[in-house]
Amino acid sequence: MDLNRYKIFLSVADSGSFTAAAAAWNYTPSGVVHLINALEQEFGFPLFVRTRRGVHLTTDGEQLVAIWCSATTGCGRSAPRSRAS
């Protein structure tokens, strides 16, 4: 299990941007997109809704954030951020 994948997932969730998460983790934006796509394939559901203004978590993505944060210390998030559709 590569924990960096989940940390990058949380970074995308926090920033609402593949580009911002990529910069924070010294990845290319396309690398982060590929990583998130692979996670979505692994879990079998979309984690983010992609829009012209960025990305935001799906309901399933919010649940994954809550699970990840409750299972780890130092998550840095008290609750998943969601945006009105």
Buried (B, 14 or more C-beta within 10 A) or exposed (E): EEEEBBBBBBBBBBBBBBBBBBBBBEBEBEBBBEBBEEBBEEEEBBBBBEEEEBBBBBEBBBBBBBEBBEEEEEBEEEEBBBEEE
